Amino acid sequence: MSNIRVSVQASPTDLASWLTLARTLESSGFSGLLLGDHPGSAASPWPALGCAAAVTRTLTLGSYVVQAGVREPIHVAAEAATLDILAPGRVLLGIGAGHTPREWENIGHVRPAPRQRAERLTEFVDAVVRLLRGEIVTRGGQYLTLRDSRLEHPLTGRGVRLAVGGGHPEVLRAAARHADVVGLAGLGRTLADGHHHEARWNPADLQRQLRLVREEAEHAGRAPIIEALVHVVTVTKDRAAVADEIARCIPGTSAQDVTRTPFALIGTHGEMAAQMRRQSDEFGITSYVVRDAALPDLTRVLALLNSQDF
């Protein structure tokens, strides 16, 4: 079996199709089913994941990612710990700093600058980790205040694994120190629409992030899984032509950058599988998250990765 894992990020539209998706992912060898967290504009992850827990036995279920900028640690830890009661050892709590202005406006705040969002996430992750370890947490940080905060029986959350994703150096440092999974997104600043981002697929940016994560993790005596969020999945027999077309849309990025980035899978299914294996060797990336639209193609790629003949 391949050491490469693939999870699918999706959102429910109705109960029947959602449960079918969960069952399909488990039977097809996918690692997990993940949901984003955009309060007010998308489905909440926790009720949906609870439903998926009832029809699966091995599939990882997780948030990808909780918006730490507008959430509180005790609430997030309690939600993840509740899911851990229903799906013991299968919960992945993904946390990010947040980026969409509307999510702050909805609670009467203005979105902070990137550094302030990253610093709040650092405090947030530290608090959540301690809560999930069963500690009583009291702290008066720059961004968060907790007074005798704790998870009480039957909530423990000790089976919950942690993923932290983002691109800011402070976010990556927090991920390397605390997370089981470090999520790389290949994204830069948020664009004017408040939702989309600049793409950062330059190999130098990726190597810089990987170096920072590995140095911080080594200092902490840890070895987290490195994961990439895939934004483009394109099946083609002309990989070079598609890479060239994509590169023309991303300033400062060459076609060669596109063929090497872990944030895009381009080519035949065999070429995609080979690309993922190369990236495992070259970058140490062994885990991927794709959107649900890519499910049919990644099912075939996974089958190839797990084939003894590939």
Secondary structure in CASP SS format (residue, H / E / C, confidence):
PFRMAT SS
TARGET T0000
AUTHOR 0000-0000-0000
METHOD secondary structure of the structure
MODEL  1
M C 1.00
S C 1.00
N C 1.00
I C 1.00
R E 1.00
V E 1.00
S E 1.00
V E 1.00
Q E 1.00
A C 1.00
S C 1.00
P C 1.00
T C 1.00
D C 1.00
L H 1.00
A H 1.00
S H 1.00
W H 1.00
L H 1.00
T H 1.00
L H 1.00
A H 1.00
R H 1.00
T H 1.00
L H 1.00
E H 1.00
S H 1.00
S C 1.00
G C 1.00
F C 1.00
S C 1.00
G E 1.00
L E 1.00
L E 1.00
L E 1.00
G C 1.00
D C 1.00
H C 1.00
P C 1.00
G C 1.00
S C 1.00
A C 1.00
A C 1.00
S C 1.00
P H 1.00
W H 1.00
P H 1.00
A H 1.00
L H 1.00
G H 1.00
C H 1.00
A H 1.00
A H 1.00
A C 1.00
V C 1.00
T C 1.00
R C 1.00
T C 1.00
L C 1.00
T E 1.00
L E 1.00
G E 1.00
S E 1.00
Y E 1.00
V E 1.00
V E 1.00
Q E 1.00
A H 1.00
G H 1.00
V H 1.00
R C 1.00
E C 1.00
P H 1.00
I H 1.00
H H 1.00
V H 1.00
A H 1.00
A H 1.00
E H 1.00
A H 1.00
A H 1.00
T H 1.00
L H 1.00
D H 1.00
I H 1.00
L H 1.00
A C 1.00
P C 1.00
G C 1.00
R C 1.00
V E 1.00
L E 1.00
L E 1.00
G E 1.00
I E 1.00
G E 1.00
A C 1.00
G C 1.00
H C 1.00
T C 1.00
P H 1.00
R H 1.00
E H 1.00
W H 1.00
E H 1.00
N C 1.00
I C 1.00
G C 1.00
H C 1.00
V C 1.00
R C 1.00
P C 1.00
A C 1.00
P H 1.00
R H 1.00
Q H 1.00
R H 1.00
A H 1.00
E H 1.00
R H 1.00
L H 1.00
T H 1.00
E H 1.00
F H 1.00
V H 1.00
D H 1.00
A H 1.00
V H 1.00
V H 1.00
R H 1.00
L H 1.00
L H 1.00
R C 1.00
G C 1.00
E C 1.00
I C 1.00
V E 1.00
T E 1.00
R E 1.00
G E 1.00
G C 1.00
Q C 1.00
Y C 1.00
L C 1.00
T E 1.00
L E 1.00
R E 1.00
D E 1.00
S E 1.00
R C 1.00
L C 1.00
E C 1.00
H C 1.00
P C 1.00
L C 1.00
T C 1.00
G C 1.00
R C 1.00
G C 1.00
V C 1.00
R E 1.00
L E 1.00
A E 1.00
V E 1.00
G E 1.00
G C 1.00
G C 1.00
H C 1.00
P H 1.00
E H 1.00
V H 1.00
L H 1.00
R H 1.00
A H 1.00
A H 1.00
A H 1.00
R H 1.00
H H 1.00
A C 1.00
D C 1.00
V E 1.00
V E 1.00
G E 1.00
L E 1.00
A C 1.00
G C 1.00
L E 1.00
G E 1.00
R E 1.00
T E 1.00
L C 1.00
A C 1.00
D C 1.00
G C 1.00
H C 1.00
H C 1.00
H E 1.00
E E 1.00
A E 1.00
R C 1.00
W C 1.00
N C 1.00
P H 1.00
A H 1.00
D H 1.00
L H 1.00
Q H 1.00
R H 1.00
Q H 1.00
L H 1.00
R H 1.00
L H 1.00
V H 1.00
R H 1.00
E H 1.00
E H 1.00
A H 1.00
E H 1.00
H H 1.00
A C 1.00
G C 1.00
R C 1.00
A C 1.00
P C 1.00
I E 1.00
I E 1.00
E E 1.00
A E 1.00
L E 1.00
V C 1.00
H C 1.00
V E 1.00
V E 1.00
T E 1.00
V E 1.00
T C 1.00
K C 1.00
D C 1.00
R H 1.00
A H 1.00
A H 1.00
V H 1.00
A H 1.00
D H 1.00
E H 1.00
I H 1.00
A H 1.00
R C 1.00
C C 1.00
I C 1.00
P C 1.00
G C 1.00
T C 1.00
S C 1.00
A H 1.00
Q H 1.00
D H 1.00
V H 1.00
T H 1.00
R H 1.00
T C 1.00
P C 1.00
F C 1.00
A E 1.00
L E 1.00
I E 1.00
G E 1.00
T C 1.00
H H 1.00
G H 1.00
E H 1.00
M H 1.00
A H 1.00
A H 1.00
Q H 1.00
M H 1.00
R H 1.00
R H 1.00
Q H 1.00
S H 1.00
D H 1.00
E H 1.00
F H 1.00
G C 1.00
I E 1.00
T E 1.00
S E 1.00
Y E 1.00
V E 1.00
V E 1.00
R E 1.00
D H 1.00
A H 1.00
A H 1.00
L H 1.00
P H 1.00
D H 1.00
L H 1.00
T H 1.00
R H 1.00
V H 1.00
L H 1.00
A H 1.00
L H 1.00
L H 1.00
N C 1.00
S C 1.00
Q C 1.00
D C 1.00
F C 1.00
END
